[in-house]
């Protein structure tokens, strides 16, 4: 139902990529410092500005590169295009870093960086490591696409199986809730989600909230699994109102409904449930 919602969120890709890039650029800065000590020309300011400008460049580049990777490499990986793009990105990176160094030195110290040694520049800016940074972004994004493709295939199979199963079993289409002398009949299609608390369940629906004395487990067996799915030990959600699902670092997930409400999906039901949102 929500195939596109199972992409690894872009903020997770960005966070993972930026963490790896920070380590790589720190390694580059360390190698540059060692080389400076060896040649007797230590400039901590230049090293720091190189690291900082590199982090700024990649923080700005990650969303764009991730989007382009999803756009062009969704079906197959294009090696030639990715290599050429990597070279272009690294060239732009070096221009940005050199400009940042000269701009900083000019503004703060009133001078420019006159160091033009090719060997020094290679070690100082570590072009190879920046190329590795590019491949980290492309690689992680491409793997997330492959994960989505595999997940959607399994999801489609599960969904079709559930439809066949539900055709042979009769499920309730209306829930009756009695409050004193008043009985309210709630069509199941108008229920957003159901939440349990001890011996009661709360129906959150288009008609409002209604509390009934009933166990969530017994109610679950009466609801059509094509329409309803358990996402937590105390929550059953109506699948047609699910807008998106966001994976969390803890292993759980956050389910956002079309109403704007957000529900927590525990990792237990995320990984072992026979139904797939």
Steps between C-alpha positions, in 0.01 A plus 500: 500500500781737592795373299668838469484553873756228568796692359767559757431861600732758344590641843633158605708473181635853556583432866681174422692651208600810695628287787720292269621811315592671829723202585659498153569874499643478852733227374595725208572789738715272715706385200540861388626601844750213507627606159533863618704389800724296271577792268519751786212715379222469758184703441221389730267772371528376141435143612194597704351717224555215253312260729219747575447604137496133401228426756293797381539393136389142560215602732363710213576237234350192672128583441563585133717195428259269682207633298686464169608146588139401567395665175754344263606176672163366619503208252870439435833640606673708230874476564623738230258776594573459870877515443474815287264658753745411778787673320291812442388509864859458626623781273226730630592392853866595450406839354267565794761396757779709342270800477398457865864485615601812305185688605558418868871590492425821312223611736674404826872539427500719189692245290434210264619139488807491275572130546477348150692174538307224320605237755401727785161574350429131443574416865353818645162478327516124451318479169479122529313520831255751353440255216427234763255743665315529170476121468368471857205722408428322172551153651277550805223654290518221242485232772190667647338478155578129480358451850178675395470290185541175696259615773231605251516163322440315829232751597311442176503121551376531861226743403367272226501202739299693758239599241450134400476397864242766592270400214423170677435644848225736614621796707301763686420825318350685798602537864231563762593702808251540784515801732219480752176475304662627179653258249722639224565299185839584348578379145844341506600699191462819705733382777848660487660282764417295811697527823476279808549588865467214750150351442368773270553601139462849355368540145634820341275569202341763280206495744725570800657291777310212658605271785383140527573213740667247273841342446707614206597142420141379455413810298798447271367159389171661393657774286597454136885476488494663156368817666638477853844414632652482845806725526547493876386277785234763580427648155318381186498743206271532199737460207309728265573798727876439512686782327865408554735289709831631629769264626657594834857439613368289790356245257142614554307711247276806506167461318341826383130494415315715247343673802845620610509273804820301560513149646796289605559168324710270717780301341324175598201568274718671242710189439280204592147604403359298208327815375682786332382861502 
